[in-house]
Amino acid sequence: MRRALLLLALCSPSAWSALDYQVEIVAPDSLKTLLQNNLDLTQLREDEALRESDLQAMMASTPDEVKKLLETEGYFAANVTVQREGNTVRVQLDPGEPVMVYDVNVSLQGAVRQEADFGRFISTALAEWVLPIGGQFRQDDWDSSKKGVLRPLLLERFPLAKITEARADIDPARHSAELNVVIDSGPRISYGPLQIEGAQRYPEQVIRGQANFREGGPYKQADMLDYQASLERDSHYTNVVVAPLWEERQDDRVPIQVKVTEMQRQKLDTGLNYSTGDGAGIRLGYEHYNIFKRGYTGSVVYDWKKSRQQLDLGLGFPRTASGYSHAIGLKQRHTEADNTVTDASEAGIFRIRQVGNIESRLGLEYLVEKEALAQTLTRDNRAILVSYGWTQRAIDNALRPGRGYLIEAQAATTVGNVASDTRFSRGYLRLSNYWTPGFLPRSTLVTRVEAGQVWAQDSTEVPVSRLFKAGGVNSVRGYNYQSLGVSDSNGTITGGRVLATASVEYQYAVTRDWRAALFYDAGDAANSWQDVRVAKGWGAGARWLTPIAPLAFDIARGERDHRWRWNLNLGLAF
């Protein structure tokens, strides 16, 4: 109220010009910043409507203002003097001894006391307490402690818990504080029925099957968050809201409402791309989200370029309550390069788990590859692989990346010699990072490194798709797509056992939707680390941040052959 009246007076038409005065605070360094940031004397000093009478009023009220601020830091017996010498107002204080916590009492009352693991609730609540016995009393710590001891109950089984008593008994003479908190847990809450809204195109089982809780089970906030995240990632829905209906609670059971906005049942995608040496290409994709009327997702993707074509077929199954989803994939690939024709077929079954921004994938894959040079069969490889992939994506904005990282790791091995021409194992790692420094908000630095290795006695019996090549988009720009590898006696580029590439790219935001880029890439694929001969490329490009995905245009120069090549690509830079 006092500050409101003062501000009203400062805004009156009869206000004079600003007073010229300085504030000197004589206090321990740990308290000086607190006073400088909160005292009226410092906060209103530049106000042009401040009058001499207002300054005198502020000086008179400053001791009480200082004491109230110091109490939030545990000083309840401070001595404060305010003096004026010319145009300097000096605030001098002796904070005295701080109040220390000598006793803490936290009591949980209500239904929680009947829980078999009541002791765990007590220990978890006390672990959240940040004002220990013997510590200095601070208001922020006191507030945090009260919230902390309540949090374990709110998160699990007792979301209606509340603090019924919170008392800090301060004894300024003894510089001590006794803290008492009593929490009433309220009733033990269980899940009621799911109430689903918006499910029209797809069976409700797609939604119900992803809940990792059942009616009558104990309420956990983590269940709600996991369920929401799972449905948001599901390709059937564009918008999802999961929330308890507290107003419809009956006794100890609360219904869970799920509102969804569904995707169209079918989707058709088309795309164009072009790169020097690899030519123009088209991409056609079709997805259906209700195969067999069970909510299964089917997809067909066809990529065509003059020198290579690929057909992908996929069947995906919705996530279950266990947290896993499953998928079946079939792939057919045909490539022609350097007078060599390669035909490959792959089939795989995958078990997928998504937790937060981490995806793990366990698979069983069967590969068949045939390679012919000048119409003479040179490879005929088969392999059964057990594979595992782990990916973490932590990017602030997938369409306009500015900060974050991506980690991708893969490992695969044959099952002995079962249906495989040779035993081999394969490992791969890729790291990418986006960094926009605070002091250069329009600049983003993008870095990437990747490495891989295949362990096999004879790499000629390893399927070509599991060996490594480099070059082109997302690799070493300035060279044709997958043109860096092992050169045989005929000059044909084949895959190598090892791979290493790295890239650094500087992006500058010209406008909200356009970025200019400068980059430098390096790397190679070879049969051994000793054979690696680093190929380097550098260039410039533009990034158009469309509502669908970033569109990248690059022109790059390869240092090996001193040629310029350009690429057009839809998607993240790395």
C-alpha positions as CSV (number, residue, x, y, z in Angstrom):
1,M,0.0,0.0,0.0
2,R,2.8,2.3,0.9
3,R,4.6,1.7,-2.4
4,A,1.3,2.3,-4.3
5,L,0.7,5.6,-2.7
6,L,4.3,6.6,-3.4
7,L,4.0,5.7,-7.1
8,L,0.7,7.7,-7.2
9,A,2.5,10.7,-5.8
10,L,5.4,10.3,-8.3
11,C,2.9,10.4,-11.2
12,S,1.1,13.6,-10.1
13,P,1.3,16.6,-12.5
14,S,3.1,18.7,-9.8
15,A,6.1,16.4,-9.7
16,W,9.5,18.1,-10.0
17,S,12.5,17.0,-12.1
18,A,14.4,13.9,-11.1
19,L,16.5,14.2,-7.9
20,D,20.2,13.6,-8.3
21,Y,21.3,11.2,-5.5
22,Q,23.4,8.0,-5.1
23,V,22.7,5.1,-2.9
24,E,25.6,3.5,-1.0
25,I,24.9,0.2,0.7
26,V,27.3,-0.9,3.4
27,A,26.6,-4.6,4.0
28,P,28.2,-8.0,3.6
29,D,28.5,-9.0,0.0
30,S,26.1,-11.9,0.4
31,L,23.3,-9.4,1.2
32,K,24.3,-6.3,-0.8
33,T,22.8,-7.6,-4.1
34,L,19.5,-8.5,-2.4
35,L,19.1,-4.9,-1.2
36,Q,20.3,-3.3,-4.4
37,N,17.7,-5.2,-6.4
38,N,14.7,-4.6,-4.0
39,L,14.9,-1.3,-2.1
40,D,12.7,1.5,-3.2
41,L,15.7,3.8,-2.8
42,T,17.5,2.0,-5.6
43,Q,14.6,1.0,-7.8
44,L,13.0,4.5,-8.0
45,R,16.2,6.5,-8.2
46,E,15.9,7.3,-11.9
47,D,12.2,8.3,-11.7
48,E,11.9,11.8,-13.1
49,A,8.9,12.5,-10.9
50,L,10.7,11.9,-7.6
51,R,10.5,14.9,-5.2
52,E,12.6,15.7,-2.2
53,S,9.6,14.9,0.1
54,D,9.4,11.4,-1.5
55,L,13.1,10.8,-0.9
56,Q,12.7,11.7,2.8
57,A,9.7,9.3,3.1
58,M,11.7,6.5,1.5
59,M,14.6,7.1,3.8
60,A,12.3,6.9,6.8
61,S,10.8,3.6,5.7
62,T,14.0,2.0,4.5
63,P,15.0,0.4,7.9
64,D,11.8,-1.5,8.1
65,E,12.1,-2.4,4.4
66,V,15.6,-3.7,4.9
67,K,14.6,-5.8,8.0
68,K,11.8,-7.5,6.1
69,L,14.2,-8.4,3.3
70,L,16.8,-9.7,5.7
71,E,14.3,-11.9,7.4
72,T,13.9,-13.8,4.1
73,E,17.6,-14.7,4.5
74,G,17.3,-15.7,8.2
75,Y,18.4,-12.4,9.9
76,F,15.8,-11.3,12.4
77,A,17.9,-9.0,14.7
78,A,19.4,-6.6,12.2
79,N,20.5,-3.0,13.0
80,V,19.9,-0.6,10.2
81,T,20.8,3.1,9.8
82,V,20.1,5.5,6.9
83,Q,22.0,8.7,6.6
84,R,22.3,11.4,3.9
85,E,25.5,13.2,3.1
86,G,25.1,15.6,0.3
87,N,23.7,13.7,-2.7
88,T,24.6,10.3,-1.2
89,V,22.2,8.2,0.8
90,R,24.1,5.6,2.9
91,V,22.3,2.5,4.1
92,Q,24.4,0.7,6.7
93,L,23.5,-2.5,8.4
94,D,24.7,-5.0,10.9
95,P,22.7,-8.2,10.1
96,G,23.5,-9.8,13.4
97,E,23.5,-13.6,13.8
98,P,21.4,-15.6,11.4
99,V,18.6,-17.8,12.6
100,M,19.5,-21.5,12.5
101,V,17.2,-24.5,12.3
102,Y,17.3,-26.5,15.5
103,D,14.3,-28.8,14.9
104,V,12.2,-30.1,12.0
105,N,9.0,-32.0,12.4
106,V,7.2,-33.4,9.3
107,S,4.1,-35.4,9.9
108,L,2.1,-37.4,7.3
109,Q,-1.6,-38.0,8.2
110,G,-4.5,-39.7,6.6
111,A,-4.8,-42.8,4.4
112,V,-1.1,-42.9,3.5
113,R,-0.4,-44.2,7.0
114,Q,-2.2,-47.4,6.0
115,E,0.1,-48.1,3.0
116,A,2.4,-51.1,3.3
117,D,5.3,-48.8,2.0
118,F,4.4,-45.9,4.3
119,G,8.1,-45.7,5.3
120,R,9.1,-45.1,1.7
121,F,6.7,-42.1,1.5
122,I,8.3,-40.7,4.7
123,S,11.9,-41.2,3.5
124,T,11.1,-39.8,0.0
125,A,9.4,-36.7,1.6
126,L,12.4,-36.1,3.9
127,A,14.8,-36.5,1.0
128,E,13.0,-33.5,-0.7
129,W,13.6,-31.3,2.4
130,V,16.2,-28.7,1.8
131,L,16.3,-27.0,5.2
132,P,18.3,-29.4,7.4
133,I,18.8,-29.1,11.2
134,G,21.7,-26.9,11.7
135,G,21.2,-25.0,8.5
136,Q,20.5,-21.3,8.1
137,F,16.8,-20.4,7.8
138,R,15.9,-18.9,4.4
139,Q,12.4,-18.2,3.2
140,D,13.0,-19.7,-0.3
141,D,14.4,-22.9,1.2
142,W,11.4,-23.0,3.6
143,D,9.0,-22.7,0.7
144,S,10.9,-25.3,-1.4
145,S,10.9,-27.7,1.6
146,K,7.1,-27.5,2.0
147,K,6.6,-28.1,-1.7
148,G,9.1,-30.9,-1.6
149,V,7.6,-33.0,1.2
150,L,4.2,-32.7,-0.5
151,R,5.4,-33.7,-4.0
152,P,5.9,-37.5,-3.4
153,L,2.2,-37.9,-2.4
154,L,0.9,-35.8,-5.3
155,L,2.9,-37.9,-7.8
156,E,1.7,-41.3,-6.6
157,R,-1.6,-42.5,-5.1
158,F,-2.5,-39.3,-3.2
159,P,-2.9,-36.5,-5.7
160,L,-5.4,-34.7,-3.4
161,A,-2.8,-34.4,-0.6
162,K,-2.5,-30.9,1.0
163,I,-0.6,-29.1,3.7
164,T,-2.8,-28.5,6.7
165,E,-0.2,-26.9,8.9
166,A,3.1,-25.2,8.1
167,R,4.6,-23.2,11.0
168,A,8.0,-21.7,11.4
169,D,8.5,-20.7,15.0
170,I,11.3,-18.1,15.0
171,D,13.1,-17.1,18.3
172,P,15.2,-14.0,17.4
173,A,16.7,-13.9,20.9
174,R,18.1,-17.4,20.6
175,H,18.6,-17.2,16.8
176,S,16.8,-20.4,16.3
177,A,13.8,-21.8,14.3
178,E,11.6,-24.7,14.8
179,L,9.8,-25.9,11.7
180,N,6.6,-27.9,11.7
181,V,4.7,-29.3,8.7
182,V,1.6,-31.5,8.8
183,I,0.3,-33.1,5.5
184,D,-3.1,-34.7,5.1
185,S,-2.7,-37.3,2.3
186,G,-6.4,-37.4,1.5
187,P,-7.9,-40.6,0.1
188,R,-5.9,-43.2,-1.9
189,I,-6.9,-42.5,-5.5
190,S,-7.3,-45.3,-8.1
191,Y,-8.0,-45.2,-11.8
192,G,-11.6,-45.1,-13.0
193,P,-12.7,-46.0,-16.5
194,L,-11.2,-44.4,-19.7
195,Q,-13.6,-41.9,-21.3
196,I,-12.5,-41.5,-25.0
197,E,-13.6,-38.6,-27.2
198,G,-12.8,-38.2,-30.9
199,A,-12.2,-41.8,-31.9
200,Q,-14.1,-42.2,-35.2
201,R,-11.9,-43.5,-37.9
202,Y,-9.8,-45.9,-35.8
203,P,-10.8,-48.5,-33.2
204,E,-10.7,-47.4,-29.6
205,Q,-8.4,-50.3,-28.8
206,V,-5.5,-48.3,-30.4
207,I,-6.0,-45.8,-27.6
208,R,-6.8,-48.2,-24.8
209,G,-4.0,-50.6,-25.6
210,Q,-1.3,-47.9,-25.0
211,A,-2.3,-47.2,-21.4
212,N,0.2,-48.8,-19.0
213,F,-2.4,-48.8,-16.2
214,R,-5.7,-50.5,-15.7
215,E,-9.0,-49.5,-14.0
216,G,-8.6,-49.9,-10.2
217,G,-4.9,-49.5,-10.3
218,P,-3.1,-46.8,-8.1
219,Y,-2.9,-43.4,-9.6
220,K,0.5,-42.2,-10.7
221,Q,1.3,-38.9,-12.5
222,A,4.1,-40.6,-14.4
223,D,1.4,-42.9,-16.0
224,M,-0.5,-39.9,-17.3
225,L,2.6,-38.3,-18.8
226,D,3.8,-41.6,-20.4
227,Y,0.3,-42.2,-21.8
228,Q,0.1,-38.7,-23.2
229,A,3.5,-38.9,-24.8
230,S,2.8,-42.3,-26.3
231,L,-0.5,-41.2,-28.0
232,E,1.2,-38.0,-29.2
233,R,3.8,-40.1,-31.0
234,D,1.2,-42.3,-32.5
235,S,0.8,-41.6,-36.2
236,H,-3.0,-42.0,-36.0
237,Y,-3.5,-38.7,-34.1
238,T,-2.6,-35.1,-34.6
239,N,-3.6,-33.8,-31.1
240,V,-4.1,-35.6,-27.8
241,V,-5.2,-34.5,-24.3
242,V,-5.1,-36.9,-21.3
243,A,-6.5,-35.6,-18.0
244,P,-8.1,-36.9,-14.8
245,L,-11.8,-35.9,-14.4
246,W,-11.6,-34.8,-10.8
247,E,-15.2,-33.4,-10.8
248,E,-16.5,-36.9,-11.7
249,R,-14.5,-38.7,-9.0
250,Q,-16.6,-41.4,-7.2
251,D,-15.2,-42.3,-3.8
252,D,-11.5,-43.1,-4.5
253,R,-11.8,-43.6,-8.3
254,V,-11.2,-40.9,-10.9
255,P,-12.1,-41.4,-14.6
256,I,-9.4,-40.6,-17.2
257,Q,-10.5,-38.5,-20.2
258,V,-8.7,-39.0,-23.5
259,K,-9.5,-36.5,-26.3
260,V,-8.0,-37.1,-29.7
261,T,-7.9,-35.5,-33.1
262,E,-7.4,-38.1,-35.7
263,M,-5.3,-38.1,-38.9
264,Q,-6.9,-38.8,-42.2
265,R,-7.0,-42.5,-42.9
266,Q,-4.7,-42.3,-45.9
267,K,-1.7,-40.1,-46.9
268,L,0.2,-39.7,-50.1
269,D,3.6,-38.0,-50.2
270,T,5.7,-37.0,-53.3
271,G,9.1,-35.4,-53.4
272,L,11.8,-34.4,-55.8
273,N,15.6,-34.2,-55.3
274,Y,18.7,-33.6,-57.3
275,S,22.5,-33.9,-56.9
276,T,25.4,-33.6,-59.3
277,G,26.5,-37.0,-60.5
278,D,23.4,-38.8,-59.1
279,G,20.9,-36.9,-61.2
280,A,17.3,-36.1,-60.5
281,G,15.1,-38.3,-58.4
282,I,11.5,-38.7,-57.3
283,R,10.0,-40.2,-54.1
284,L,6.5,-41.5,-53.8
285,G,5.0,-42.6,-50.5
286,Y,1.6,-43.9,-49.4
287,E,0.4,-44.7,-45.9
288,H,-2.8,-46.3,-44.7
289,Y,-3.5,-46.1,-40.9
290,N,-6.2,-48.7,-40.5
291,I,-5.0,-51.9,-42.1
292,F,-7.3,-54.9,-41.4
293,K,-9.5,-52.3,-39.6
294,R,-7.3,-52.9,-36.5
295,G,-5.3,-49.6,-36.5
296,Y,-2.3,-51.2,-38.1
297,T,-0.2,-48.8,-40.2
298,G,0.9,-49.9,-43.7
299,S,3.3,-47.9,-45.8
300,V,4.7,-48.1,-49.4
301,V,7.7,-45.9,-50.3
302,Y,9.3,-45.9,-53.8
303,D,12.5,-44.0,-54.5
304,W,13.7,-43.6,-58.1
305,K,16.8,-42.3,-59.6
306,K,18.3,-43.3,-62.9
307,S,21.1,-45.3,-61.3
308,R,19.2,-46.7,-58.2
309,Q,15.7,-47.6,-57.2
310,Q,14.3,-48.8,-53.9
311,L,11.0,-50.1,-52.7
312,D,10.1,-50.2,-49.0
313,L,7.0,-52.0,-47.6
314,G,6.2,-51.6,-43.9
315,L,3.5,-52.8,-41.4
316,G,3.4,-51.2,-38.0
317,F,1.5,-52.3,-34.9
318,P,0.4,-49.7,-32.2
319,R,2.2,-49.6,-28.9
320,T,0.9,-51.9,-26.2
321,A,0.7,-51.4,-22.4
322,S,4.1,-52.9,-22.1
323,G,5.6,-49.8,-23.8
324,Y,6.6,-51.7,-26.9
325,S,5.5,-51.5,-30.5
326,H,6.3,-53.8,-33.4
327,A,7.0,-53.5,-37.1
328,I,7.7,-55.7,-40.1
329,G,9.7,-54.3,-43.0
330,L,10.5,-55.5,-46.5
331,K,12.9,-53.8,-48.8
332,Q,14.0,-54.3,-52.4
333,R,16.9,-52.3,-53.9
334,H,18.4,-52.1,-57.4
335,T,21.6,-50.1,-58.2
336,E,23.7,-49.6,-61.3
337,A,27.1,-47.9,-60.9
338,D,30.5,-48.4,-62.6
339,N,29.2,-51.2,-64.8
340,T,28.1,-53.0,-61.6
341,V,24.5,-54.1,-61.0
342,T,23.4,-54.9,-57.4
343,D,20.1,-56.4,-56.4
344,A,19.3,-56.7,-52.7
345,S,16.4,-57.8,-50.7
346,E,15.8,-57.4,-46.9
347,A,13.2,-58.5,-44.5
348,G,13.0,-57.6,-40.8
349,I,11.0,-57.9,-37.7
350,F,11.5,-55.2,-35.1
351,R,10.5,-54.6,-31.4
352,I,10.6,-50.8,-30.7
353,R,10.4,-48.9,-27.4
354,Q,10.1,-45.1,-27.1
355,V,10.7,-43.4,-23.7
356,G,10.8,-39.7,-23.9
357,N,13.2,-38.7,-26.6
358,I,15.0,-42.1,-26.7
359,E,14.1,-44.9,-29.1
360,S,15.5,-48.4,-28.9
361,R,15.0,-51.0,-31.6
362,L,15.7,-54.7,-31.4
363,G,15.5,-56.6,-34.8
364,L,15.9,-59.8,-36.6
365,E,16.9,-59.3,-40.2
366,Y,17.5,-61.5,-43.3
367,L,19.5,-60.1,-46.2
368,V,20.1,-61.4,-49.7
369,E,22.4,-59.5,-52.1
370,K,23.6,-60.3,-55.6
371,E,26.2,-58.2,-57.5
372,A,27.2,-58.6,-61.1
373,L,30.1,-56.9,-62.9
374,A,29.8,-56.7,-66.7
375,Q,26.9,-59.3,-66.4
376,T,29.2,-61.7,-64.5
377,L,28.0,-62.6,-61.0
378,T,30.6,-61.5,-58.5
379,R,28.7,-61.6,-55.2
380,D,25.9,-63.7,-53.9
381,N,25.6,-63.1,-50.2
382,R,23.1,-64.1,-47.5
383,A,23.0,-63.2,-43.8
384,I,20.7,-63.4,-40.8
385,L,21.4,-60.6,-38.3
386,V,20.4,-59.7,-34.8
387,S,20.5,-55.9,-34.6
388,Y,20.0,-53.3,-31.9
389,G,19.7,-49.6,-32.4
390,W,19.6,-46.7,-29.9
391,T,18.7,-43.2,-30.8
392,Q,18.3,-40.0,-28.7
393,R,16.9,-36.8,-30.3
394,A,17.0,-33.7,-28.1
395,I,16.5,-30.8,-30.5
396,D,14.6,-27.7,-29.5
397,N,12.7,-27.5,-32.7
398,A,12.7,-30.2,-35.4
399,L,11.7,-27.6,-38.1
400,R,13.9,-24.8,-36.9
401,P,16.8,-26.4,-35.0
402,G,18.9,-24.1,-33.0
403,R,20.0,-26.1,-30.0
404,G,20.2,-29.7,-29.2
405,Y,21.9,-33.0,-30.2
406,L,21.3,-36.4,-31.8
407,I,23.0,-39.6,-30.8
408,E,22.6,-42.7,-32.8
409,A,24.3,-46.1,-32.1
410,Q,23.8,-49.4,-33.9
411,A,25.2,-52.9,-33.4
412,A,24.5,-56.0,-35.4
413,T,25.9,-59.6,-35.6
414,T,25.2,-62.7,-37.5
415,V,23.8,-65.7,-35.6
416,G,26.8,-67.9,-36.1
417,N,26.8,-69.4,-39.6
418,V,23.0,-69.9,-39.6
419,A,21.8,-68.9,-43.1
420,S,24.9,-66.7,-43.5
421,D,27.8,-66.9,-45.8
422,T,30.2,-65.7,-43.2
423,R,30.2,-64.5,-39.6
424,F,30.5,-60.8,-39.1
425,S,29.7,-58.0,-36.7
426,R,29.0,-54.3,-37.3
427,G,29.0,-51.2,-35.2
428,Y,28.1,-47.6,-36.0
429,L,27.9,-44.3,-34.1
430,R,26.8,-40.9,-35.2
431,L,26.8,-37.7,-33.1
432,S,25.3,-34.4,-34.2
433,N,25.0,-31.1,-32.3
434,Y,23.2,-27.8,-32.9
435,W,24.5,-24.7,-30.9
436,T,23.2,-21.2,-31.1
437,P,25.3,-19.0,-28.7
438,G,23.4,-16.4,-26.6
439,F,25.8,-13.7,-27.8
440,L,25.2,-14.5,-31.5
441,P,21.4,-15.3,-31.6
442,R,21.3,-15.3,-35.4
443,S,24.2,-17.8,-35.8
444,T,24.0,-21.6,-35.4
445,L,26.9,-24.0,-35.4
446,V,26.1,-27.5,-36.6
447,T,28.7,-30.3,-36.0
448,R,28.6,-34.0,-36.9
449,V,30.9,-37.0,-36.5
450,E,30.2,-40.6,-37.5
451,A,32.3,-43.8,-37.3
452,G,31.7,-47.4,-38.1
453,Q,33.5,-50.7,-38.4
454,V,32.7,-54.2,-39.7
455,W,34.6,-57.2,-38.2
456,A,34.8,-60.2,-40.7
457,Q,37.3,-62.6,-42.0
458,D,36.3,-62.0,-45.6
459,S,34.5,-58.7,-46.4
460,T,33.7,-60.0,-49.9
461,E,31.1,-62.3,-48.2
462,V,29.5,-59.5,-46.2
463,P,26.4,-58.0,-47.8
464,V,27.2,-54.7,-49.5
465,S,24.6,-52.8,-47.6
466,R,26.4,-53.6,-44.3
467,L,29.7,-52.2,-45.5
468,F,30.5,-48.5,-45.6
469,K,30.7,-45.9,-48.2
470,A,30.9,-42.1,-47.9
471,G,30.2,-39.0,-50.0
472,G,27.2,-36.9,-50.8
473,V,24.4,-35.4,-48.6
474,N,24.8,-36.0,-44.9
475,S,28.3,-37.2,-45.5
476,V,31.2,-35.6,-47.3
477,R,29.7,-33.0,-49.6
478,G,31.7,-32.2,-52.7
479,Y,31.7,-35.8,-53.8
480,N,29.1,-38.0,-55.5
481,Y,26.8,-40.0,-53.4
482,Q,28.7,-43.0,-51.9
483,S,31.6,-42.4,-54.2
484,L,34.2,-42.7,-51.4
485,G,35.1,-46.3,-50.6
486,V,37.4,-49.1,-51.7
487,S,38.4,-49.1,-55.3
488,D,39.0,-52.5,-56.9
489,S,41.2,-53.4,-59.8
490,N,38.5,-52.3,-62.3
491,G,38.1,-48.9,-60.6
492,T,34.7,-49.9,-59.1
493,I,33.9,-48.4,-55.7
494,T,32.9,-51.0,-53.2
495,G,32.1,-50.8,-49.5
496,G,34.8,-50.8,-46.8
497,R,35.1,-52.2,-43.4
498,V,35.6,-48.8,-41.7
499,L,34.1,-45.4,-41.9
500,A,34.9,-42.0,-40.4
501,T,33.5,-38.6,-41.4
502,A,33.1,-35.3,-39.7
503,S,31.5,-32.0,-40.6
504,V,31.2,-28.4,-39.3
505,E,28.7,-26.0,-40.6
506,Y,28.0,-22.3,-39.8
507,Q,24.4,-21.1,-40.4
508,Y,23.3,-17.5,-40.3
509,A,19.6,-16.6,-40.1
510,V,19.1,-14.1,-42.9
511,T,15.3,-14.0,-42.3
512,R,13.0,-16.1,-40.1
513,D,12.6,-18.8,-42.8
514,W,16.0,-18.6,-44.6
515,R,19.5,-19.4,-43.4
516,A,22.8,-19.1,-45.3
517,A,25.4,-21.8,-44.6
518,L,29.1,-22.3,-44.9
519,F,30.5,-25.8,-44.3
520,Y,33.6,-28.0,-44.3
521,D,33.4,-31.9,-44.5
522,A,36.0,-34.6,-44.3
523,G,36.1,-38.4,-44.2
524,D,36.5,-41.7,-46.0
525,A,35.6,-45.3,-46.1
526,A,38.3,-48.0,-46.4
527,N,39.2,-51.6,-45.6
528,S,41.2,-50.7,-42.5
529,W,42.0,-47.6,-40.5
530,Q,45.5,-47.6,-41.9
531,D,44.0,-47.3,-45.4
532,V,41.8,-44.3,-44.7
533,R,42.7,-41.3,-46.9
534,V,40.7,-38.4,-45.8
535,A,38.7,-36.7,-48.5
536,K,37.9,-33.0,-47.9
537,G,35.1,-30.9,-49.3
538,W,33.8,-27.4,-48.6
539,G,31.2,-25.1,-49.8
540,A,28.1,-22.9,-49.2
541,G,24.4,-23.4,-49.2
542,A,21.0,-22.1,-48.3
543,R,18.4,-23.5,-45.8
544,W,14.7,-22.8,-46.4
545,L,12.8,-23.7,-43.2
546,T,9.5,-24.8,-44.6
547,P,6.5,-25.9,-42.5
548,I,7.1,-29.5,-43.7
549,A,10.9,-29.8,-43.2
550,P,14.1,-27.8,-43.8
551,L,15.0,-27.7,-47.5
552,A,18.8,-27.6,-48.1
553,F,20.6,-26.5,-51.2
554,D,24.4,-26.9,-51.2
555,I,27.2,-26.4,-53.7
556,A,30.5,-27.9,-52.6
557,R,34.0,-28.5,-54.0
558,G,35.8,-31.8,-53.6
559,E,39.5,-31.3,-53.0
560,R,40.5,-34.6,-54.6
561,D,39.2,-33.8,-58.1
562,H,38.7,-30.0,-57.7
563,R,35.2,-30.3,-59.0
564,W,32.0,-28.4,-57.9
565,R,28.9,-30.4,-57.2
566,W,25.5,-29.4,-55.9
567,N,22.8,-31.1,-53.9
568,L,19.1,-30.4,-53.1
569,N,17.8,-32.3,-50.0
570,L,14.7,-32.2,-47.9
571,G,15.2,-32.8,-44.2
572,L,17.5,-31.9,-41.3
573,A,21.1,-31.1,-42.3
574,F,22.3,-34.1,-40.3
